[in-house]
Amino acid sequence: MKKFKYRLQPLLKVREYKEKEKQKELALALEKVVDQKRELEIILNNRSATVDDQRLRMSGHISVADLLVCSRFLTHLKKSSIAGREILRGLESEADKSRERLVEAAKDRKIYEKHKEKLKDKYFEEMKLIENKEMDEIASNICRRNSSSF
């Protein structure tokens, strides 16, 4: 029996390659999102540490200069936090777009895989029919020889 050969196999491989590329893009986008979330967490931790430090200083002697420095630093952290959240939104939307592109690439690949499976099933059906015809032919030849020898 001849081996099944899918004539669109090179195209299927291209689709698989594109899907892998989209997976890599998505992984990179998600990594950027995670990094940005870490940065925002660091900013939040710095803010809470600064507030705690300021509370400790308020229990004792405190100067106006220290309050100004602390206030400016908290304002800087707030601005950084707002900017970081905006960047995070942008990165998350880019990750969503990458995810959508990956889904499309997977759909394209699956179309060719389903087509390949259908053709493969059809091929084996045809091969089975041919094999059955050959067996029937052999059986009828044997039957004719046996009946002619009597």
ZIJOZI-V268093 format. One line per field, one symbol per residue. ss: DSSP state (~ for helix, > for strand, _ for the rest). burial: # if it has 16 or more other C-alpha atoms within 10 Angstrom, else .. Layout:
BEGIN
ss->???
burial->???
END
This chain:
BEGIN
ss->________~~~~~~~~~~~~~~~~~~~~~~~~~~~~~~~~~~~~~~~~~~~~~~~~~~_____~~~~~~~~~~~~~~~~~~~~~~~~~~~~~~~~~~~~~~~~~~~~~~~~~~~~~~~~~~~~~~~~~~~~~~~~~~~~~~~~~~~~~__
burial->...........#..##.##..##.##..##.##..##.##..##..#..#...#...............#...#..#..##..##..#..##.##..##.##..##.##..##..#......#...........................
END
